[in-house]
Amino acid sequence: MSFGTKLFRKQFPIFKHHPNLVYLDSAATTQKPKMVIEGITNFYEKENANIHRGIYDLAAQATQKYESVRQKVANFIGTKNPSEIVYTSGTTNAINIVANSFLLPRLEAGDEVLISAMEHHANMIPWQMACSVKGAKLRIIPIDKKGNLDIVAYRNMLSAKTKMVAVVHISNTLASINPIAEMIELAHQNNCPILIDGAQSTAHYPIDVDGLDCDFFTFSGHKLFGPTGIGVLYGKMAHLEAMTPYQLGGDMIRTVTYQTATFAPPPQKFEAGTTNIAGVIGLGYAIDFLNQFDKKELAKYVKKLGDYAREKLLTINDLSIIGEAKNKTGIVSFVLKNIHPHDVATFLGSANIAIRAGHHCTQPLMDFYEIPATSRASFSIYSNLEEIDFLVEEVKNIQAFFS
Ligand SMILES: Cc1ncc(COP(=O)(O)O)c(C=O)c1O
């Protein structure tokens, strides 16, 4: 079944309920396939029980299913050890865990943490906070105006002072695909751990954390056709074992007295309280959904949509694209001269085209480009070229309207 076709889109009930919807906001969240929605409903209707607690059949089966998704996630991102998969509420939560439980205890005054100029706030503020608590310095790997990360500058910034690197795999604003394999290698030559923010890459790109040898990798279920409120922190076992737990409470302990507690091994030590069980189940179905496709084909299709959109949009006068890196994918940020992105999004919304307008949680990046915001169209496997043609026509209509 070909991506983007009418038949393919039938798997996504949202398009049945909104037949005229042109959904170009998949970088914010993807739409959900029927098998994910039905899988979650089925769990609540027929299989619901708390996990790791009860010994009755239903509880044992819920636990088994929850843990089998961990293996599925491990296979999906390329680690042999499912215990290196920690369920979180999303990318944001996963990065906060690493910043607080891994970096903070190791960070000292005068140390440095490197992030890139194109980071989402989720991969910026937790490091900012850790640095400010310890008197360390957050340094920014520069990018050029096209949105290419400056790998030479990065190499030169790494030093004995660098205690952590955190970088986005694919920029949610610029669509740049960063050279993470090289960045990981350089960080390791400097004995420095590195976290990769895979929020925008995991749905459409093959991920192999063992092959990459990254220390941490994070992603959100809702950006890969799964439910909201569930995400993953991958961490190398040695790191996870050395980390203090982030939250304390039930299900993450080994023994407790009134005075003391010892903790379960990873990943349980990071999953305090009743976790998002149905979210995990839904994530499992989302991975089943994605496993039907060749990830390389999927990446190729989404890139093709991005390239086509850029080419067509650039035929419009007074329109510029923000994000023209050499290596990029299916996210297109643009600005129209003298028309605010919020007006663009409102106008397009009235034509049933859903795009995002704003700073995309990359405010410092907006400052770098000296703009307040962009309009952003982002694509996924249910998107198609006709939708992009319609977007381009409507963008022209906006200009006609405002002139
Ligand atoms: C690159 C990037 N990092 C992190 C996040 C945060 O993800 P979440 O809101 O799912 O925690 C996003 C969300 O848009 C993102 O695009």
The ligand as an SDF file (V2000), in Angstrom:
LIG
                    3D

 16 16  0  0  0  0  0  0  0  0999 V2000
   12.9980   18.2180   18.7300 C   0  0  0  0  0  0  0  0  0  0  0  0
   12.0540   18.0900   19.8760 C   0  0  0  0  0  0  0  0  0  0  0  0
   12.5260   17.8160   21.0930 N   0  0  0  0  0  0  0  0  0  0  0  0
   11.7150   17.6760   22.1510 C   0  0  0  0  0  0  0  0  0  0  0  0
   10.3590   17.8200   22.0280 C   0  0  0  0  0  0  0  0  0  0  0  0
    9.4870   17.6600   23.2260 C   0  0  0  0  0  0  0  0  0  0  0  0
    8.6670   16.5440   23.0630 O   0  0  0  0  0  0  0  0  0  0  0  0
    7.4630   16.2530   24.0650 P   0  0  0  0  0  0  0  0  0  0  0  0
    6.6490   17.5110   24.1080 O   0  0  0  0  0  0  0  0  0  0  0  0
    6.7450   15.1030   23.4420 O   0  0  0  0  0  0  0  0  0  0  0  0
    8.0610   15.9350   25.3810 O   0  0  0  0  0  0  0  0  0  0  0  0
    9.8150   18.1270   20.7820 C   0  0  0  0  0  0  0  0  0  0  0  0
    8.3760   18.3660   20.6180 C   0  0  0  0  0  0  0  0  0  0  0  0
    7.9270   19.0190   19.7220 O   0  0  0  0  0  0  0  0  0  0  0  0
   10.6870   18.2480   19.6730 C   0  0  0  0  0  0  0  0  0  0  0  0
   10.2220   18.5210   18.4560 O   0  0  0  0  0  0  0  0  0  0  0  0
  1  2  1  0
  2  3  1  0
  2 15  2  0
  3  4  2  0
  4  5  1  0
  5  6  1  0
  5 12  2  0
  6  7  1  0
  7  8  1  0
  8  9  2  0
  8 10  1  0
  8 11  1  0
 12 13  1  0
 12 15  1  0
 13 14  2  0
 15 16  1  0
M  END
$$$$
